[in-house]
Amino acid sequence: MTTPTSPAPAGGGAAPQYVYGVTRAGVALPDGVPGVDDRPVSAVEGGGCAALVSDLPTGRPLGERADLVAHQRVLNALVEAGTVVLPFRFGAALADRDAVEKELLAANADRFTEILNSLEGRVELRLKASYVQETVLREIMESEPEIAELSRRLREVPADAADAVYYDRIRLGELIAQSMQRRRDVDGQALLESAAPAAEAVVPKTPVREEDVLDASFLVRADRRAEFDKAVEELDRAHSTRIRIRAIGPLPPYDFVPEA
């Protein structure tokens, strides 16, 4: 969802408030979890919801690595405690606690409640998979004669003649990349389809590295977490020689919060 932008400091001594996310009113906050600048985190309630806030640091812009870590630490503590939370993206702030109550909570109470209801009893889990490169490269050489032959010829070229086969080396890289993409399309879809039945929703992400096979977030009901974990374990056993698979989470459900 769209988060509020950082305001100018309010007058009258009211401290601007940094906002981590929204949960239900009356929820107990985890003890001893500091926010940005190690400031204490508290709740501002309104409309049946509660915004998790701390005083906004003054005299410097946000954006240091420690700020990002603190933001995630607060949200992770809530998730680990089993508290349903609507996480805000890093950098949300309002003028003071009164603005949090009136401009954020009162104005959006129905929408926040709807989202919290949709997330209740569910966790976000992220599944990442990447190729064991030496294994997949061996598969490519064994199954695609054109690539294997070009690779063999290039290995036999003397070092002092490397410039003469410059474009052949580029061609080899392109052929390998295309072959890996074809495998990624097949393997990634197979992994996704195997894990998805235990989830209520799935958000696939675009792989970043050439060796990445799958990167996807799953919204899983807490009472089906064991089923999801079992599916991941079975996938890991079935593909361990060529694909490394790991599950991360539970995480704040960023990928399942609708945009405003």
C-alpha positions as CSV (number, residue, x, y, z in Angstrom):
1,M,0.0,0.0,0.0
2,T,1.1,3.6,-0.4
3,T,2.7,5.0,2.7
4,P,2.6,8.5,4.1
5,T,5.5,10.7,3.2
6,S,7.9,12.2,5.7
7,P,6.5,15.5,7.1
8,A,8.1,18.7,8.3
9,P,8.5,18.7,12.1
10,A,5.3,19.8,13.9
11,G,5.3,22.7,16.2
12,G,4.3,22.8,19.8
13,G,6.9,20.2,20.8
14,A,5.0,17.3,19.2
15,A,7.4,14.8,17.9
16,P,7.1,13.5,14.3
17,Q,6.3,9.8,14.3
18,Y,7.9,7.0,12.3
19,V,5.3,4.4,11.3
20,Y,6.3,0.7,11.0
21,G,2.9,-0.8,10.3
22,V,-0.6,-1.3,11.5
23,T,-2.1,-4.1,13.6
24,R,-5.2,-4.6,15.7
25,A,-6.0,-2.4,18.7
26,G,-5.0,-3.9,22.1
27,V,-2.2,-6.1,20.7
28,A,0.7,-6.5,23.2
29,L,4.0,-5.3,21.7
30,P,7.1,-7.5,22.0
31,D,9.3,-6.4,24.9
32,G,12.7,-4.9,24.4
33,V,12.6,-4.4,20.6
34,P,13.9,-0.9,19.8
35,G,12.9,1.0,16.8
36,V,14.8,3.5,14.6
37,D,17.6,5.2,16.5
38,D,17.0,2.7,19.3
39,R,13.8,4.6,20.3
40,P,11.0,2.8,22.0
41,V,8.1,1.6,19.9
42,S,4.6,2.2,21.1
43,A,1.0,1.9,19.7
44,V,-1.3,4.7,18.6
45,E,-4.9,3.3,18.5
46,G,-7.9,4.4,16.6
47,G,-10.8,2.8,14.7
48,G,-10.1,-0.6,16.1
49,C,-6.5,-0.6,14.8
50,A,-3.2,0.4,16.2
51,A,-0.2,2.0,14.4
52,L,3.2,1.0,15.6
53,V,5.3,4.1,15.9
54,S,8.4,5.7,17.4
55,D,9.7,9.2,17.5
56,L,11.3,10.2,14.2
57,P,15.0,10.9,14.4
58,T,15.8,14.6,14.0
59,G,18.8,16.3,12.5
60,R,19.5,13.7,9.8
61,P,17.7,12.0,6.9
62,L,16.5,8.4,7.2
63,G,18.2,5.8,5.0
64,E,21.2,4.5,7.0
65,R,21.5,0.7,7.0
66,A,20.8,0.7,10.8
67,D,17.4,2.4,10.0
68,L,16.4,-0.3,7.6
69,V,17.5,-3.0,10.0
70,A,15.5,-1.4,12.8
71,H,12.4,-1.1,10.6
72,Q,12.6,-4.8,9.7
73,R,13.4,-5.8,13.3
74,V,10.2,-4.3,14.7
75,L,8.1,-6.0,12.1
76,N,9.9,-9.4,12.4
77,A,9.3,-9.3,16.2
78,L,5.6,-9.0,15.6
79,V,5.5,-11.7,13.0
80,E,7.5,-14.1,15.2
81,A,5.1,-13.4,18.1
82,G,2.2,-14.5,15.9
83,T,0.7,-11.0,15.6
84,V,-1.1,-10.1,12.4
85,V,0.5,-7.0,11.0
86,L,0.1,-4.8,7.9
87,P,3.7,-3.8,7.2
88,F,4.5,-0.3,5.8
89,R,7.4,0.2,3.5
90,F,10.5,1.9,4.9
91,G,10.2,5.7,5.4
92,A,6.6,6.2,6.4
93,A,6.1,9.1,8.9
94,L,3.5,11.6,10.1
95,A,3.6,14.9,11.9
96,D,2.7,13.7,15.4
97,R,0.7,11.0,17.3
98,D,-2.5,13.0,16.7
99,A,-1.9,12.9,13.0
100,V,-1.3,9.1,13.2
101,E,-4.7,8.7,14.9
102,K,-6.8,11.0,12.7
103,E,-5.1,11.1,9.3
104,L,-3.9,7.5,9.2
105,L,-6.1,5.3,11.4
106,A,-9.5,7.1,11.5
107,A,-9.3,7.8,7.7
108,N,-8.4,4.2,6.8
109,A,-9.9,2.1,9.6
110,D,-12.3,0.0,7.4
111,R,-9.6,-0.7,4.8
112,F,-7.0,-1.6,7.4
113,T,-9.4,-3.9,9.2
114,E,-10.3,-5.6,5.9
115,I,-6.6,-6.2,5.1
116,L,-5.8,-7.5,8.6
117,N,-8.7,-9.9,8.4
118,S,-7.3,-11.2,5.1
119,L,-4.0,-11.8,6.8
120,E,-5.2,-13.3,10.1
121,G,-3.8,-16.7,10.8
122,R,-1.5,-16.6,7.8
123,V,2.2,-16.2,7.2
124,E,4.4,-15.2,4.3
125,L,7.1,-17.6,3.4
126,R,9.6,-17.1,0.6
127,L,11.0,-19.9,-1.5
128,K,14.4,-19.5,-3.2
129,A,16.0,-22.0,-5.5
130,S,19.3,-21.8,-7.5
131,Y,21.2,-24.2,-9.7
132,V,24.3,-26.1,-8.7
133,Q,26.1,-24.5,-11.6
134,E,28.7,-27.2,-12.3
135,T,25.9,-29.8,-12.4
136,V,23.7,-27.9,-14.8
137,L,26.6,-26.8,-17.0
138,R,27.5,-30.5,-17.3
139,E,23.9,-31.3,-18.3
140,I,24.1,-28.6,-21.0
141,M,27.3,-30.0,-22.5
142,E,26.0,-33.5,-22.5
143,S,22.6,-32.7,-24.0
144,E,23.5,-30.0,-26.5
145,P,26.2,-31.0,-29.1
146,E,26.5,-27.5,-30.6
147,I,27.5,-26.0,-27.3
148,A,29.8,-28.9,-26.4
149,E,31.6,-28.7,-29.7
150,L,32.1,-24.9,-29.6
151,S,33.3,-25.2,-26.0
152,R,35.8,-27.9,-27.0
153,R,37.1,-25.9,-29.9
154,L,37.6,-22.8,-27.8
155,R,39.5,-24.8,-25.1
156,E,42.0,-25.9,-27.8
157,V,42.7,-22.4,-29.0
158,P,46.3,-21.2,-28.0
159,A,46.4,-18.3,-25.5
160,D,48.2,-16.1,-28.1
161,A,45.2,-16.6,-30.5
162,A,42.5,-15.7,-28.0
163,D,41.6,-12.5,-29.8
164,A,40.8,-14.4,-33.0
165,V,37.9,-16.2,-31.3
166,Y,36.5,-13.3,-29.3
167,Y,33.1,-13.5,-31.0
168,D,33.0,-17.2,-30.7
169,R,33.4,-16.9,-26.9
170,I,30.5,-14.4,-26.8
171,R,28.5,-16.8,-28.9
172,L,29.2,-19.6,-26.4
173,G,28.1,-17.5,-23.5
174,E,24.9,-16.6,-25.3
175,L,24.1,-20.2,-26.1
176,I,24.7,-21.3,-22.5
177,A,22.6,-18.5,-21.2
178,Q,19.7,-19.4,-23.5
179,S,20.0,-23.1,-22.5
180,M,19.9,-22.2,-18.8
181,Q,16.8,-19.9,-19.4
182,R,15.0,-22.9,-21.1
183,R,15.8,-25.1,-18.1
184,R,14.9,-22.3,-15.6
185,D,11.5,-21.9,-17.3
186,V,10.7,-25.6,-16.9
187,D,12.3,-26.2,-13.5
188,G,11.0,-23.0,-11.9
189,Q,7.4,-23.8,-13.0
190,A,7.7,-27.4,-11.7
191,L,8.9,-26.2,-8.3
192,L,6.2,-23.5,-8.1
193,E,3.5,-26.0,-8.9
194,S,4.7,-28.4,-6.3
195,A,4.8,-25.9,-3.5
196,A,1.7,-23.9,-4.4
197,P,-1.0,-26.3,-3.3
198,A,-0.2,-25.7,0.3
199,A,-0.5,-21.9,-0.1
200,E,-3.5,-19.6,-0.4
201,A,-1.7,-17.2,-2.8
202,V,1.6,-17.0,-4.6
203,V,3.6,-14.1,-5.9
204,P,6.5,-15.1,-8.2
205,K,9.4,-12.7,-8.6
206,T,11.8,-12.3,-11.5
207,P,15.0,-14.2,-10.9
208,V,18.0,-11.9,-10.5
209,R,21.0,-14.1,-11.2
210,E,21.6,-16.4,-14.0
211,E,21.7,-19.4,-11.7
212,D,18.4,-18.5,-9.9
213,V,15.6,-20.9,-10.7
214,L,12.8,-19.7,-8.5
215,D,12.1,-16.8,-6.2
216,A,8.5,-16.7,-5.0
217,S,6.5,-15.6,-1.9
218,F,3.7,-17.8,-0.6
219,L,0.8,-16.9,1.7
220,V,0.3,-19.9,3.9
221,R,-2.3,-20.5,6.6
222,A,-0.6,-21.3,10.0
223,D,-2.5,-24.6,10.2
224,R,-1.0,-25.6,6.9
225,R,2.6,-24.5,7.6
226,A,3.7,-28.1,8.3
227,E,2.3,-29.2,4.9
228,F,4.1,-26.5,3.1
229,D,7.4,-27.3,5.0
230,K,7.0,-30.9,4.0
231,A,6.5,-30.1,0.4
232,V,9.7,-28.0,0.4
233,E,11.6,-30.8,2.1
234,E,10.5,-33.2,-0.5
235,L,11.5,-30.8,-3.3
236,D,14.9,-30.4,-1.7
237,R,15.4,-34.2,-1.5
238,A,14.2,-34.7,-5.1
239,H,16.5,-32.0,-6.6
240,S,19.4,-31.8,-4.2
241,T,22.1,-32.8,-6.8
242,R,21.2,-29.9,-9.2
243,I,19.1,-27.3,-7.4
244,R,19.6,-25.7,-3.9
245,I,16.3,-24.9,-2.3
246,R,15.6,-22.9,0.8
247,A,12.6,-21.4,2.6
248,I,12.8,-18.1,4.4
249,G,10.3,-16.9,7.0
250,P,7.8,-16.3,8.3
251,L,8.2,-12.7,7.0
252,P,6.1,-9.5,7.2
253,P,3.5,-10.0,4.4
254,Y,4.6,-7.2,2.1
255,D,3.8,-9.2,-1.0
256,F,0.2,-9.8,0.0
257,V,-0.8,-6.3,1.1
258,P,-2.8,-4.7,-1.8
259,E,-1.7,-1.4,-3.1
260,A,-3.9,1.6,-2.1
